[in-house]
Amino acid sequence: MATLTSAKGSNQSAILTPQVWGTVRKVLRYAFSYAFGIAVTLIFVYPIIWLFSTSTKPNWEIYRAPLQLLPSDAQWDVYREIFDSTPMLDYMANSIMYSLGGSAITMFFSILTAYGLSRYLFRGKRALMLGLLGVQLLPNLVRIIPLFVMMNSLELINTRHGIILLYGAGGIAFGTWFLKGYFDSIPVALDEAAQIDGASRFRIIWQILLPSIIPGLAALLILQFIAHWNDYTVASVLLRNPDLYPLTVGTFNLIGPDESDFRLLAAATLVNVVPVILVFSILQRYLVSGLAAGAVKQ
């Protein structure tokens, strides 16, 4: 009997070795990480699922208690109705035009300004940097009245090009601060070597330095596109013609005094969200590839 007990104890001690405990801890750590990631993902994805479910429910079922996530009878006619009864495609085209146009202007001038602040030393540089930082601290609601007065004096109220120019100029301060750190990380010797070979400043920027900061450019484009796409305050104040409304303003106009059909609002909100998700998904691939390419030292 004693021999049997000692044999069992020796077998258990042989099984619970440090290597086995290390493997168990590693598996538990990975399981906890994946579980935590899935839980966080569900928190952010659930509102989109709820919007999709609400848009396909019968109207009476939206207000029924207790609320149910899955519709009893899915109805897809709301998506056809929202495009037939409202100029949703025109709103979407306007949003794409404003977002891409403003982002392009922001990135062009931010690249030039960030390069100049990174490579040149001049009097007042620190004051200029602090001024750009101070501009970012002012929210749109504080700047809306001066912006309206300025746009009105320039006769840019209720125009597409006015919104595009305003979006583009409004993001230059943030884009400059954002990209300056990337230019600072590139050695000045690279510029000097290119100048010795006869390259101009513009060629150095566009052909030599920009490929090295692709992650920063992709991230800035994502941030600016989402900011312009989601803007409601500036567009609602400066635009009066319904033909010029972006998706945000057009969706807000679907809210009636009695909110008779909440399905239309849910479907329109989902239409607002999907393009942003697609843009981020497409540019994320270039962002990851840029990070991987920049990680290899030549």
N, C-alpha and C positions, 0 to 999 in steps of 0.2 A: 504493500500500500504506500509506504513511504517512497519507494522507488518510483511508483506511478506519479505521485504528486510532484516529486522533483523533476521528473521528465516533462510534465505539463508546464511547470514554471519556466523551465529552460526553453521550451518551445515558444511561450509567450514573449520572453525576453528576446528571443531570436527574431520574432516577427516585428516587434516594436523597436527597431533599430533607428539610429539617427537619420539614416538615409530614407527610411520609410516615413518618419515624421516630417522630414523636409518635403517629400513629395506630397504628403497630405496637406501640409500648410500651403504649398504652391497651388494645389487644386482648389482649396478653399478660397485663397486670395483671388484667383481668376474667376471663380464662381461668384464671389461677392462683387467683383468689379463689373462683370457682365450683368448681374442682377441690378446693381445700382444704375448702370447705363441704360438698361431697358426701362427702369422706373422713371428716370429723368426724361427719357424720350417720350414715354407715354404722357407725361405731364404737359409737354409742349405740343404733342400731336393730338391730344384729346379735343381741344377746341376746334380743330379742323374737322375731326370726325363728327363732332356734334353739329357743326354747320352743315356738313354734307347730309347727315341724318335728318336735320330739321328741314332742309330744302326738299327732301323727298317724302316727308310726312304729309298726310292730309291736314288741312288747315286747323280743323277742330282738335286734332290730336296733339298739336303743339302746346296747347294750354290745358291739357288734361292732367289731373293729379291722380296718382304719382307719375312723374315724368319717366318716360322710357326712351332708351337710346335708340333701339331698333324700331323702325316704323312697322306698323301692322300691315300696311299696304303701300309699298313704295310707288310713288308717282313721279315720273320724269318729265312731265309736260311743263314744269316750271322753268326749265332751262330753255326750252323753245319759246316760252312766253316772254321771258325776260329779254331775249334778243329781238322778238317781234314787236313787243310793246314799248321798248325803250331803245334809244340809240346807243346801246352798250358797245358796239363795235367802234363807233366814233369816239366814245369816251376812252376806249382802250388805245386807239390810234393816237389820240392826243397825249395820253400818259406816256406812251412809248416815245413819242417825239420830244416831249418835255424832258423826260428822264435821260434819254440818250444824248440829246443836244446839250443839256446842262452838264452832264458828266463829261462829255468831250471837251467843252470849254474849260471846265475845272481842271481836268487832267493836263491839258496843254499848258496853261499858264502856271499851274502848280509845279510842273516839271522844270520849267525855265526859272521860276522864282526860287525853288528849292535848290537847284544847281548853283545859282548865283550866291545864295546865302551860305552854301556849303563850301564853295571854292574861293570866294573873294572876301577880303578883309577891308572894311571901309568904316568911316566915322558914322555913328548912328545905327550900326547894325543891331546892337543889343536892343536899342529902343524900338527899332522896326519889328524885331521878333516879339517883344513884349506887346507891341500894338496889335500884331496878328493874333497873339494869344488872347488879348482883351476882346477882340471882335468875336471870337468863338464863345465867350462867356455870356454874350447877350442873346437871350432867346428871341424867337421870331415874334412873339406877342409884344415884346418891348419895342421891336424895330418896325412893327407893321405900319404905324402912322407915318414915321419919316419915309419909309419905303413907298407908301401910297403917294405922299406929296412929291417925292422925287420922280416916280414913274409917271405921275400926272403931268408934271412940268415937262417931261421928255416926250409926252404923248405916246406912251407905251402901255397905257391902261387898255385892257380888253384886246390884247394882241398876243399871238403865239410867240413871235420873236421876242417880245418883251419878257414873257415868262421864262423862255429859254436863257436869255441873257442874265436875268436876275438869278436863276438857279445856278448858272455857271459862275457868276461873280461871287455868289454867296458861299460857295464851297472852296474858294481859292485859299483862304486863310487856313482852314483845316488841312487841305491837301498839301500846302507848303510845309506845315509843321510835320505832317505825316511822312512825306517823302524826304525831307532833309536828313532824317536819321539814316535812311538807306544810302543816300549819297555820301554821308559822313563815314559810312562803313567801307567805302571803296577807296583804296589808296590813291593819293594825288599823283603818285608816280605813274599810274596808268594813263592819266591825262597827259603828263609830260612826255611819255614815250610816244603817244599818238601824235602830239604836236611836232615832235622831232621828225616823224614820218610824213609830216605835211597835212595832217588832218585839221579841219576847221573845228571851231567850238561846236557848231550844230552837228557836225558829223560825229564828234566825240560823244555828244549826248545821245543821239538817236541810234547810232550803230554800235557803240562800245559800252556805254554805261547802262542804257535802258535794258538790254538783255540780262544784265546782272541784277536788276531789281524787279524782275517780273513778279515775284510774290507781292511786293509792295504795290505795284501797279494794279494787280488783280484785286487785292484787298481794298484799295482805294476806289476802284470802279464799282465793286460790290456795295460798299458803304454809301457812295454817292448815288448810285442808281436806286437803292432802297429808300434813301432819304427823300429823293425827289418823287419817287413813285408814291410814297405814303403822305406826301405833303397835302394838307387840306387848308390850313389857315391862309397862306399866301394866295393860293389859287382862288379860294372863295371870295377874297377881298378884291383882287385885281381883275377878276373875270366876271362879266355880266351876261355875255352871250352864251346861251346853252350849247351852241355848236362848238365852243372852245373848252368846255368843261373836261377835266380829267376824270378818271374813274372814281376818285375819292369824293369829289363834289357831286358827280352824277349819282353815286350810290346813296349819298346823304339825302338827295332829293326824293328817293324812293320812300323815305319815312313820312307817311301821311299823318294827319291829325288823329286818326283812329287806329292806325297800324292794322288795317283790315287783312292784309296778306303778308304775314311775316316770312313766308317762304321766299318771296321775291327778294327781300332784303338779305336773307341768308345765302341765297344763290349768288347775288351780286357781290356780297362780301367774299364768298369763295372764289369768284372770278378775280377779285382784287388780289387774293393771296397766291393763287397758283402761278402767275407769271414771275413773281418774286422768287418763289421756290425753284422754278425752272432756271432762272438766271443764276441763282446761287449754285445750283447743281452743276451747271455747265462750266462756270468759271472756277468752281472748286477743283475741277480736274487740272486746269492750267495752273492754279495756285500750288497744288501738290507737286506737279511736274516741275514748276519753277523752283520750289524748295529743294527737290531732289537734285536738280541740275546745279543749283548754287552751292550744294553741300560738298561738291567734288572740287578740290583744289587742282588747278592746272599747273 
